[in-house]
Amino acid sequence: MPMTPRHEKLRGIILAIAGFTCWVFADTTIKLLGRSHLPPHEVIAFMGLFLSGALAVYTAFRRGIASLKPRNVSHQAVRSCLDLANNVCVVIALRHVSLPLFYILVFMAPLVVTVLGALFIGERIGAKKTAATIAGFLGVVIAVNPFASTRQGDWIGFAACMVCVSCFSVNMVWSRVLTRTETPESLTFFSGIVMAIVGFGAMLWHAEPIGTKWLVALFAMGVLCAAGSICFFQALRHTTASNVSQYHYTQLITGSIVSYAIWRELPTIWMVIGGAVIVASGFFVAIGMEQDPSAMH
């Protein structure tokens, strides 16, 4: 019996939340790996290996391995390099900031994507959306609270998060163009291959021995990343991208719960206020772009 549009949307929402939750657990594993002596490029190498491997197995059974083949290698290579830089900075950032603060800072990405979309691919944003975007950036300042005597992070972590946001935002705008000809699975698989090649190549220069415990953690990280991507792709087949993106903010709640359960870290009042401003700004921009069909030309 075919599902009704309401059930389709509900299934998409459930898959979106499942995907974002898998990514939270993947980030938690990356943060736990920060206790090891593994350099970032070694973590990235195994992330790419296990991510692409798990995605290849899933795709082979569901859609056929041919769907992983890139149509434009050079364009995908540019995206993969941005993804590589983003993931390296994620590994670095999670060693220097708490999980809730990490999500608050990277949630600035949708706002940056809005600005870049307006500048480079002709997406229109009005005065209200511009004000919401500015408010979101102010929310980041509030969350970081640079004048506080104690913070749940340091400037290395903050800088790494800003690079993450920059790379991710440019990547998202570029991906909007690529998805016209490339499958989402192909984009993620190609990025995983590039991460594995670069990471294992760097390991020829320097690598730390990996014990069984950390190898299991690396495997879990890659599989969770793949599971998050698969759920995300499936969610987009059942509901709109704007609906899916709104549940991105569940990562802040899930991340805070996990952070408290493992490290007994709670968000500060400034992080809560700043995070609320960022989330509200992101919602306003997302809803506005959904309701305005002329936002893109």
C-alpha positions as CSV (number, residue, x, y, z in Angstrom):
1,M,0.0,0.0,0.0
2,P,1.6,3.3,-1.0
3,M,2.3,5.9,1.6
4,T,0.3,9.1,1.8
5,P,2.2,12.5,1.5
6,R,1.9,12.9,5.2
7,H,3.5,9.5,5.9
8,E,6.2,10.3,3.3
9,K,7.0,13.5,5.1
10,L,7.0,11.8,8.5
11,R,9.3,9.1,7.3
12,G,11.6,11.7,5.8
13,I,11.7,13.6,9.2
14,I,12.5,10.3,11.1
15,L,15.3,9.5,8.6
16,A,16.7,13.0,8.9
17,I,16.8,12.9,12.7
18,A,18.4,9.4,12.5
19,G,21.0,10.7,10.1
20,F,21.9,13.7,12.2
21,T,22.1,11.6,15.3
22,C,24.5,9.1,13.6
23,W,26.7,12.1,12.7
24,V,26.6,13.2,16.4
25,F,27.8,9.7,17.4
26,A,30.5,9.9,14.7
27,D,31.7,13.3,16.0
28,T,31.7,11.9,19.6
29,T,33.9,9.0,18.4
30,I,36.2,11.6,16.8
31,K,36.4,13.5,20.0
32,L,37.2,10.3,21.9
33,L,39.9,9.5,19.4
34,G,41.4,12.9,20.5
35,R,42.6,11.1,23.6
36,S,44.8,8.9,21.4
37,H,48.1,9.9,19.9
38,L,46.8,9.5,16.3
39,P,47.5,12.5,14.2
40,P,44.6,14.1,12.3
41,H,45.7,12.7,8.9
42,E,45.7,9.2,10.3
43,V,42.1,9.6,11.6
44,I,41.1,11.1,8.2
45,A,42.7,8.1,6.4
46,F,40.6,5.6,8.2
47,M,37.5,7.8,8.0
48,G,37.8,7.8,4.3
49,L,38.5,4.1,4.1
50,F,35.6,2.9,6.2
51,L,33.2,5.6,5.0
52,S,33.7,4.8,1.3
53,G,33.7,1.0,2.0
54,A,30.4,1.0,4.0
55,L,28.8,3.3,1.4
56,A,30.0,1.1,-1.5
57,V,28.5,-2.0,0.2
58,Y,25.2,-0.4,0.8
59,T,24.9,1.2,-2.7
60,A,25.9,-2.1,-4.4
61,F,22.8,-3.8,-2.9
62,R,20.4,-0.9,-3.2
63,R,21.1,1.0,-6.4
64,G,24.1,-0.7,-8.1
65,I,27.7,0.2,-7.9
66,A,27.5,2.2,-11.1
67,S,25.8,5.1,-9.2
68,L,29.0,5.8,-7.4
69,K,30.9,6.6,-10.6
70,P,31.6,10.4,-11.0
71,R,30.5,12.1,-14.2
72,N,32.9,15.0,-13.8
73,V,36.1,14.0,-12.0
74,S,37.6,17.5,-11.9
75,H,34.5,19.1,-10.4
76,Q,34.2,16.3,-7.8
77,A,38.0,16.7,-7.0
78,V,37.4,20.3,-6.1
79,R,34.5,19.4,-3.8
80,S,36.5,16.5,-2.3
81,C,39.4,18.8,-1.4
82,L,37.0,21.2,0.4
83,D,35.5,18.2,2.2
84,L,39.0,17.0,3.1
85,A,40.0,20.3,4.6
86,N,36.7,20.5,6.4
87,N,37.1,17.0,8.0
88,V,40.7,17.6,9.0
89,C,39.6,20.8,10.8
90,V,36.7,18.8,12.4
91,V,39.2,16.4,13.9
92,I,41.3,19.3,15.2
93,A,38.4,21.3,16.5
94,L,36.9,18.4,18.5
95,R,40.2,18.1,20.3
96,H,40.0,21.8,21.5
97,V,36.3,22.6,22.0
98,S,33.4,20.9,23.8
99,L,30.8,19.1,21.6
100,P,27.9,21.6,22.3
101,L,30.1,24.6,21.5
102,F,31.4,22.8,18.3
103,Y,27.8,22.5,17.0
104,I,26.9,26.0,18.0
105,L,29.9,27.3,16.0
106,V,29.4,25.1,12.9
107,F,25.6,26.0,12.8
108,M,26.8,29.3,11.4
109,A,27.3,27.4,8.1
110,P,23.7,27.7,6.8
111,L,24.0,31.4,7.3
112,V,27.2,31.6,5.4
113,V,25.7,29.4,2.7
114,T,22.9,31.9,2.3
115,V,25.4,34.7,1.8
116,L,27.5,32.7,-0.7
117,G,24.4,31.6,-2.5
118,A,23.4,35.2,-3.0
119,L,26.9,36.2,-4.2
120,F,27.7,33.3,-6.5
121,I,24.6,31.5,-7.8
122,G,22.1,34.3,-7.8
123,E,19.9,33.3,-4.8
124,R,18.0,36.4,-3.5
125,I,17.9,37.4,0.1
126,G,15.8,40.3,1.3
127,A,16.4,42.8,4.1
128,K,14.7,40.5,6.7
129,K,16.9,37.6,5.8
130,T,20.0,39.8,5.8
131,A,19.1,41.0,9.3
132,A,18.6,37.4,10.4
133,T,22.0,36.4,9.0
134,I,23.7,39.3,10.9
135,A,21.9,38.3,14.0
136,G,23.2,34.7,13.6
137,F,26.8,36.0,13.4
138,L,26.2,38.0,16.6
139,G,24.9,34.8,18.2
140,V,28.3,33.2,17.6
141,V,30.1,36.1,19.4
142,I,27.7,35.6,22.3
143,A,28.2,31.9,22.4
144,V,32.0,32.1,22.4
145,N,31.9,35.0,24.9
146,P,35.5,36.1,24.2
147,F,35.6,38.3,27.4
148,A,34.8,35.4,29.8
149,S,37.6,34.1,32.1
150,T,36.8,30.5,31.3
151,R,35.6,28.9,28.1
152,Q,34.8,25.4,26.8
153,G,37.4,25.7,24.2
154,D,40.5,27.5,23.0
155,W,41.5,29.7,20.1
156,I,42.9,26.7,18.1
157,G,39.5,25.1,18.3
158,F,37.7,28.3,17.4
159,A,40.0,28.8,14.4
160,A,39.5,25.2,13.3
161,C,35.7,25.7,13.5
162,M,35.8,28.8,11.4
163,V,37.8,26.9,8.7
164,C,35.2,24.1,8.9
165,V,32.4,26.6,8.4
166,S,34.2,28.3,5.4
167,C,35.0,25.0,3.7
168,F,31.6,23.5,4.4
169,S,29.8,26.6,3.2
170,V,31.7,26.8,-0.1
171,N,31.3,23.1,-0.5
172,M,27.5,23.3,0.0
173,V,27.1,26.0,-2.7
174,W,29.3,24.0,-5.1
175,S,27.4,20.8,-4.3
176,R,24.1,22.5,-5.3
177,V,25.6,22.8,-8.8
178,L,27.1,19.3,-8.8
179,T,23.9,17.5,-7.7
180,R,22.4,18.5,-11.1
181,T,24.6,15.8,-12.7
182,E,26.0,13.8,-9.8
183,T,24.3,11.4,-7.4
184,P,24.7,12.3,-3.6
185,E,26.2,8.8,-3.0
186,S,28.8,9.5,-5.7
187,L,29.8,12.8,-4.1
188,T,30.2,11.3,-0.7
189,F,32.0,8.2,-2.0
190,F,34.5,10.2,-4.1
191,S,35.3,12.4,-1.0
192,G,35.9,9.3,1.1
193,I,38.3,7.9,-1.5
194,V,40.2,11.2,-1.6
195,M,40.4,11.3,2.2
196,A,41.8,7.8,2.2
197,I,44.4,8.5,-0.5
198,V,45.6,11.7,1.1
199,G,45.5,10.3,4.7
200,F,47.3,7.1,3.9
201,G,49.8,9.0,1.8
202,A,50.6,11.3,4.7
203,M,51.0,8.2,6.9
204,L,54.0,7.2,4.8
205,W,55.6,10.3,6.3
206,H,54.3,9.9,9.9
207,A,52.0,7.3,11.5
208,E,51.3,6.2,15.0
209,P,50.6,2.5,15.9
210,I,47.0,1.7,16.3
211,G,45.8,-0.6,19.1
212,T,42.6,-2.7,18.8
213,K,40.6,-0.2,20.9
214,W,41.3,2.7,18.6
215,L,40.9,0.6,15.4
216,V,37.4,-0.3,16.6
217,A,36.7,3.4,17.2
218,L,38.0,4.3,13.8
219,F,35.8,1.6,12.2
220,A,32.7,2.8,14.2
221,M,33.5,6.4,13.1
222,G,33.5,5.5,9.4
223,V,30.4,3.4,9.6
224,L,28.5,6.0,11.5
225,C,29.5,8.7,9.0
226,A,28.2,6.4,6.2
227,A,25.0,5.6,8.1
228,G,24.4,9.3,8.6
229,S,24.9,10.0,4.9
230,I,22.6,7.1,3.9
231,C,19.8,8.3,6.2
232,F,20.2,11.8,4.9
233,F,20.0,10.7,1.3
234,Q,16.9,8.6,2.0
235,A,15.3,11.6,3.9
236,L,15.7,13.8,0.9
237,R,13.7,11.2,-1.2
238,H,10.7,11.5,1.2
239,T,10.6,15.2,1.9
240,T,12.0,18.5,0.9
241,A,15.6,19.7,1.5
242,S,14.3,22.6,3.6
243,N,12.4,20.2,5.9
244,V,15.4,18.0,6.3
245,S,17.8,21.0,7.1
246,Q,15.5,22.2,9.9
247,Y,16.3,19.0,11.9
248,H,20.0,19.7,11.6
249,Y,19.6,21.6,14.9
250,T,18.7,18.4,16.8
251,Q,22.5,17.8,16.8
252,L,22.8,20.6,19.4
253,I,20.4,18.7,21.8
254,T,21.8,15.3,21.1
255,G,25.4,16.6,21.3
256,S,24.7,18.2,24.7
257,I,23.2,15.0,26.1
258,V,26.1,12.9,24.9
259,S,28.6,15.5,26.1
260,Y,27.1,15.5,29.6
261,A,26.8,11.7,29.7
262,I,30.5,11.2,28.8
263,W,32.4,14.3,29.9
264,R,29.9,15.9,32.3
265,E,30.0,19.1,30.2
266,L,27.0,21.4,30.2
267,P,26.5,24.4,27.9
268,T,27.1,27.8,29.6
269,I,24.3,30.4,29.7
270,W,26.1,32.4,27.0
271,M,26.3,29.3,24.8
272,V,22.5,28.7,25.3
273,I,21.7,32.3,24.4
274,G,24.0,32.5,21.5
275,G,22.9,29.1,20.2
276,A,19.2,30.1,20.5
277,V,20.0,33.2,18.4
278,I,21.8,31.2,15.7
279,V,19.1,28.5,15.6
280,A,16.3,31.1,15.3
281,S,18.2,32.9,12.6
282,G,18.8,29.7,10.7
283,F,15.1,28.8,10.9
284,F,14.0,32.2,9.7
285,V,16.3,32.0,6.7
286,A,15.3,28.4,5.9
287,I,11.6,29.0,6.1
288,G,11.9,32.3,4.2
289,M,13.8,30.6,1.4
290,E,11.1,27.7,1.3
291,Q,8.2,30.1,1.1
292,D,9.7,32.4,-1.5
293,P,9.9,30.4,-4.8
294,S,11.6,33.3,-6.5
295,A,14.5,33.1,-4.1
296,M,16.6,31.5,-6.8
297,H,16.9,32.5,-10.5
